[in-house]
Structures are given as structure tokens and as C-alpha cells.
């Protein structure tokens, strides 16, 4: 769940001037437009930390805890690679995030999942270098503490009660509200991890085409990454427990809103939809004031608790919209389970090839034959259960995934961004090609290992999915 960094990280807590009209909110999205030559891509990925001695989730406190790891990064520049610089963000006296001057941040999810919110970069080559630096940094600070990190979409062994609580005020507001909205909201907060990509748009028309296309193919793209077949130490009944969590978190703010596919959709229609999504909180002077259930439309029209809506409040509200694709001043594609190191780079490569080449984008939209929001909702649930074997109308997801990967590969070939070895970005799609060749998702591979080689034990899983399995 991407979130705005506290204003105190940048100086005085100034919420800004009250919003004068809905037109200001529409203009906020228009200001996100960029020329195509200025397009960048950001990558975010979350991961579960664990104690190597017993595979238990990391506590927040203590010498091997999450806060200790964050503090160690800021206090020891010798851990950094050339050009890195990390500074702490605190809330109520606790270190809860780090940020760097290049636009990257290391943040915490409600169950202690550590997330890299990557800087906007020009190529996937640069993205993969950033991912490598980040994981190497974590390795240097974690190995001496007996800590490891795994890439999974859902925690394979812990109950939500086993997961630590992160002392961030926004989570204290969100948790009790989400308990009332669906049966899996707390699981979503504490036991899921994702990898997602953030992409630019050049105009309102370009945004609409990219937004609709990303929604349309999101369940198919998710099938490449399903990687959460275990729950509390045993196989789940599905391949992606994470996707099931999101399907039962909060119907007001999740899933596939029908408005995106309606005639006349654009910035203003998105603003109108967002205004009616119930709020969580308002930030003032470091305090998150609980206004759960009130709509932003009400806040904008009349104020709440003596406060009046500002653009910062609206930006905070946008971070609480959990649709499978969401619009800020860029597009976020959010449907993938986190997975192994190589698949972190595959995700932004797949989406860049689809959305940053117009012909590829149009082909991807045509592939799904004008889907409805209801069809996509059902397809996502089927992908969670069956992976590539799920069906959409008259075709299997495997067939759709084969065509989608070809579309993305063609798009990346046309873009032609090459590294120093003259390789283009298609190299990052190789793990996805292997999955299609084997007709097997990563989740199914893990289940096969569990049944055939691990003797129905999850102890070997940690070495299989840890980002650095050796003990150096």
C-alpha cells in the first residue's frame, strides 16, 4: 500500500490552503501529464522479514527487529553503495521509514513488511540495478542480525496475530474500520506482499486508454505472478491467497470500478468516483484524526471537525484507494504477488512493454474484447484459484498470457532501451517465458516441491524463496 511520506520528513507540517473547487482536483491529475520522452517507471516491492533461527516474523522492537534494521541503515553510511544516502522518518519518536534524495523510500506495511518504493527511472535496466542495490543493502545489515527476507504474496506460516504491529498512526485508524468492511482486511494489511509498477501518461486520452487497458489485462498479468499457495503452515486451497484477501477487504475502495469502462470517463469522472469513497483520516500536526466513513465529498463541501479539505488531504485520500489499478499523478498497477528476485524486475518490464508502446497497448485492450468490471472481478478470483487454467469467455488464461507476453515483448523491442551489453529490456521477461513453457505458475512449482521433495514440510521453503539463501 503506497502512502504519502509524512510532511515532517520535508519540514514544517503544512497541510496547504483549502481546496476551492472540484476543478482543482481535476487539474491535479492533469498536472501529472508528461511528454513521452520524459516517461519513467517506478517499481515497488514488499517482502517479509524473518528470524533465521526459527522462521518467525521479525518483531518491530529489539536488536534483530525492524526498527533496528532501519536505524542501522541510516547510521552506517559504510553500508551504502556509491551515491546512496538514507535519512530516517519518525512518527511519535519511532523510526518508521527512510527516504533518499533520489526519490526512493523504504517504508513499512502494517505487518512489518519492508517495502522499497523505487525512484522513477528511465529503463528497466536501471530498475533492476536499484532492486539489486536495495537487496544487497538489506543483506549487509540483516545477515549479522540473523535475519532473512522472502518474496511471497502471502505469509506462508504465520497467523495475523503472529505478525508485528507497526506504530504508524494511519494503521491504527484503518484496522478497526476494515474489520467491519470485509473478512480479509486485516490479512491484507498484515500478511500480504506485492510488487507493482508506476507508469506515466501524456494526456487525458492517453491516461484513459492506459487505465482501461491495465484494468482489462490485470488478472491475466497477475497469473504470471501467483505465489501464495500456503497459509499457516500448510497448502491453501488456492494459488494466490493474496488475491483472495484483496477480493474481500472493502468493496468501496477495491477491485474494478465500473466507472473506468463507462463512456466519457476521464479525470473528472475519476475525481467524482473518488469523492464518494469513504475516508480514513485527516493529518494535522502529526496526528491522524479518525474520520472513517465520511466521504471526501462531504469533507470538501462542509469540512469535518473544524478542518477544511486541502490538496494534501486529497493526496492522502488517494493512497487509501485500493483498486487493482489506481490513478494518482501516474498509474499504479497493483495485481501481482511478490516473488523471487528475478520476478521483481519482470513485473515492470511486462507493464512497460504493454503500456509504453501505443500499438502494444491497443493490442492488449483488444485481447480482452471490451471486458466488464464484473467479468474482471470473477476472472481475478478464478486466477487466484486456478492460475493459467482459469478461463475467460472462450479462452484459457494460459492462451491469453501467451498473447499478452508476446505483445509486451514486441513493445519492449520497439522501445529498444539497451544496456551496456546491447541487451534490450526483453531479457527481464525470461522468467515469464519459462512459466509459460512449463505451463506452471510459481505457486504450482512450490506446491509440487512441497508434495514431492519436501515431504509435506515447509521448512525447506525458506531457502527456496529467500532473497539470499547462503549464510555468509
N, C-alpha and C positions, 0 to 999 in steps of 0.2 A: 504494500500500500504506500505509494509515493505520497509524501507530505511536504508541506512548506517548512523550511527551516525557521526556527524562531527568530523574530526580528532582532532580539538581543544579540544574536550572533553577528549582526551587522551594525549594531549601535543602539541608539535610543528606541524604545518601543513606541513607535508612532503608527497608529492604525490608518492614518490618512484622513482626507476630507470625506464627508458623506457623499454618497452617490446621488447625482441629480436626476437621472432618468435611466430607463432600460436601455436607451440608445448608447449610454456609456459602456454598458456590459457587452453589447454587440460590438462596439468599437474595440473592446479589449481583445476579442478574437481576431478582428481584422488586423490589429497590430502584430499578430503572430505571423502574418504572411511574409514569405522570404522569396527572393529570386531563386530559381532552380540551381544556379551556380553556387548559391550560398547554403544549399541544403546540407544538413548534418544529421547524424543519427546518434542517439544516446542509448545505452544499454544498462538495465538494472537487473541485478540478480541477488536473491536471498539464499541463505544457507543456514543449516542447523549446526551449532557447535555442540561438542560432546566431550566428556572426560574419557580419555583413552583407557583408563583403568577399569571402568565398568560400563561404558557407553551411556552413562546417564546424561541428561541435558545439562548444559552449563548453567550454574547459578548466576545471578546477577552480581552478587557480592563475593568477596573472598579473593585469595591470591590467584586462583585459576578462573575467576569469574569474568563476566562480560565487561563490566566497567573497568576492571584491572587491565584487560587487553586494550581497551580504548585509550586509557591513560598512558599505558606503556608506549603506544604508538606516538602519542604527542610528545612524550618526554624524552624520547631517544631518537634523535634525527639520524643516528648511525643505522637505524633500521630502514630508512628511506632510500629509495633509488634516486639517481640524479634527477633533479627537477621537482621532486615531490616535496610537499610541505603540508602538514596536517595540524589543524587547530581544533580545540575542544569547544563543544556547545554544551552548556549546562542548563539544567532546569531544576529548580529547588535545591541547588547545591550538588546535584549529581550529574556526572558526565553521561550524556545520552546520545551523542552524535559527534562526528568530526566533519570538518569541511576543508577543502583546499581551494586555493585561489584560481585554479583552472576550471572550476565549476563542478567538480566531483564532490561527493559526500559519502560518508559511511554512517548509516542510520540503523536504528533498531526497530524491529517489529514487536508486537505486543508479547510474544512468547520468547523474546530474546534472539530471534533470527537476525543475523547481521546482514545488512544489505549494502552493496555498492551501488550508488546512484551515479553512473558514469557521466563524464563530461560529454558535451556534444562534439562529435568527431566527424571528419570528412569521409573516412573509409573504414571498412570492417577490419582491415589490417591494423589500423590504429586502435580500434576497439579491442581486438584480441591482445594487442600489446598491453593495453590498460588492464584487461582482465588478468593477464599473466602477472603484471606488477602487483596488483591487488592481492592475488592469492599467494604470491611469494612473500609479500609483506606480512600477511596473516600467518603464514607458515613460520617465518622468523620469530614472531612474537609468541606463537602458540606452542610450538614443539617443546621449548623448555618448560612450559607450564603443564605438559601432559594433556594438551587439548588438540582435538582434530575437528574438521568440518566436513559435512556430507552434502551432496547435491541430491535431494529427493523432493517430490512435490508435497508429501505428507509425512509427518514424523512416523517412522516405522514401528516404534516400540512404546513411546511414552503416551500416557493419557494427558488430557489438557491440564489436569491438576498437577502433573509432574513438571510441567513447563514453568520456567520462572516468570515473574511479573516484572515488567519494565516500568520504572517510576516516571512515566510520562503522563501529564495531566489529561491529554486528549483521550488516552486509553481508558482512564477512569470514568470518563463521560460515555464513551462508546460502548463499553462492555455491558452495563446493565440495560441499555436501550436495545442492543442487538439480541439479548436474551429473549426479548419479547417479540422479535420480528421473524425469527426462523429458528429451526432446531440446531443449525450448524454454525451460527455466527461466532461462537467462542472457539470452536475448532478452526474456523477460518483465520481468526486473529492469532491463535497460539500455535497451531500445528501445521500450517501450510507454508510453502515456499514457491516462488515463481521466478521466471526470467522473462523480461519484457523489453520491448524496443520503443523508443520515442522518435517520431518522424515528423518532418516539416511539411507544410503545404504552401503553395504560391498564391492562391486566390480563393475566394469563396467557392467557386465552381470546382476547383481542384480539391479543396477540403471535402466537399460533398462526395465527389467521386471516390476519393481515397477512404473516407469514413465508411461509406456503404460497402465498398469492396472489402475492407478489413473486417467488418462485421460478417459479411457473407461467407468468407473463407476461414474465419476464425476457428470453427470447430474442426475443419479439415487440418489446418495448421497445428491445432492442439494435438491431433492424433500422432504427429511425429514425436511429441514430447511427453506423452503419458508415462508417468514414472512414479506412481504412488499406489502400488498394489498391496501394501501391508498396513495393518492397523493394530496397534497394541500387541505386537509380537507375533502376529500370525497373518496369513493371507486375508485380504479383504475380499469382498465379493465382486470388486470392480478393478479396473486397471488404473483409474485415477480417482482416488479418494478426494483429492483436492478439488477436482471439478464438481464432485457431488456437494462438497461444502459450499462452494460459491452458489450453487443452484438453490440452496436453502439457507441463505444468510439474511437477505432483506429484499423483498420484491420491489420496494420503492426505488432502490438505487442500484440494483444489479441486473445482469443479463443483457437482453437485446431489446432496447426500447423501440417500439413500432414507429415512433415519430421519425426516426432516421430514414425510413423507407417511404415516407409519405411525400406526395408531390409538393413542391415548394419548400422542401427542407433546406435550411441554411443556418447561418449564425443566429438569426433572430428566433427561429423555431427551436434551436437548441437552448438558447437562453430561457425561453418560455417554459420549456420542459424542466430545466434545472431549477428554476424558481419555485417549482412546486414540489421538489424533493425535500423531505423533512431534514431539518438541520440537526447538527450535533451540538455545536458550541460557538461562542464568540470569544476571541482572545483580546484581553486588555491587561496591560502591565504584567505580563507573565502569567496571568490567571485565565484558565479556560472556564468560562461561565456556561453552565449547562442550560441549553435551550432546545433539548431534544424534542422532536415532534413538531415544532413550529416550522413553517415554511419560510424560505428566504423571501418569497413574495410578500409575506406579512411583515417580515423584518424591514424590507425595502420601503414598504408603504407607510408603516406606522412606528417603526423602531421596536425594540424589545428591551425591557429592564432599564430604560433610560439611555440605551445606546442606539446609534443610528448606523445603518449599513454603509461600509466603505468598500473600496475595491479590494483591499486586503481581506476583508471578511468574505467577499465573493470568491477570491482565490482559495482561501481556506475551505470554503464550501465545496469547491470543485475537487479538492483532494478527498472528499467523502463520497464522491460519485464512483461507484464500483462496477460500472458496465464493462462488458468484455473488451470494448474499445472505448476510450474516453477522449474527449476534446478539452485541452487547455489552450495554450498558445502553440500547441503541437498536438499530434495524435499519439496516444499510448495504446499499444496492442498488448493485451494482458492475459491471454488464454493459456499460456504454457506452464506445465510443471517444470520446476528446476531439475537439472540433471547433471550428468558428468561434465567435466571441464570443457570438452570439445563441443558439447551441445550448447553451451553458453554463447559461443561465437556463431553457431549455426542459426540461432533464432534471429538475430538482427540481419544476418545475411539473407535468410529466406524472405523476410519482410522488405528489405531494401530492394531485392530483385523484383518483388511483386509491385510495390507502390512507387518506386522512384523512376520507373520507365512507363510512359503512358500506354504503350502497346501492351505491355505485360499487365498493367492494372486493368485495362479494358478486357483482356482475355480472362483474367481471374474473375471479374464480375460476370462475364458471360458464362463461365464454367458452372456457376450456381443457378443460372436460369431464373433470375429475379426471385430470390427466396423471401419468405415472410419471416417476421420475428418469431412467430410460433414454431415454424419449421426449424429454425436455427436453435431455438431452446431445446426442442426434442432431440435434434441431432447432437447437441453437446452432451446430453445425458447418455445417448447411445454410444458416443465416442468414449465417455467415461467407463462404460461397461464393456464395450467390445473392441475398442481401438479401430484398427484398419478394417475389421469385419463389419462395422456399423454400415447401415445403408441410408442413402439419401435419394428419395424418389426411386429411380430405376437403376442406380449405380451404387457400388460399394465405395466406402471412404478410401479404400486402397486405390481404386481406379482414379478417384478424384485427386488423391495425394500424388499419384504419379504424374498427372497432368499439371498439378499446381507446382510441383518441384521443377518440371520442365519449363514452365512459364517463368518461374523465378530465375532459373539458370540462364534462360535467354535474356532476361532483363539485366542480370549482372554482366553477361557477356557484352551487351550493348553499352552499358555504362563504362566498362573497361578500366576500372580502377586497379592499377597494378602495384605490386610491391617491388622491392629492390631486386628480387629474383625473377621479375617479369611474370609473376603469377597473378591472375585476377581473383576476384572475390569468390568465384565459384568453388575454390578449394575448401571453403568453410562449410559447404553443403555436403561434403563427403559422408559424414555420419548419417545424414538423412537418406542418401542414396543406398547406403548399406542396409538401413532398416527396411527400405522398400524391396531391395534384392532378396532379403531374408524373409520378407512378409511378416515381420516380427517387431513389435514395439519394444522399447527398453523395459517396460514393465513386464512383458511376457518373457523376456530373456531372464529377468531376475526371478520370476516365478519358476521357470524351468530349472535354474540353478538351485533354488530352494528345495525343489522336489527331487531332483536327480543327483545333486552333488553335495548339498549342504545338510542332507538327512533331516530335513524339516526343522533346521535351526537357523536363526537369523544372526548368529554370532559372526559368520563369515561376511555378512552383508557390509559391515563397516569398512573392511578392507576393499571391497568391491566398489563402493561408491564414495570413499573418502577422496578428497582432492589431493592428498599427498600420503599414500599408504605406508611409506617407509618410516623408520623411527630415528632417522639421523638427527 
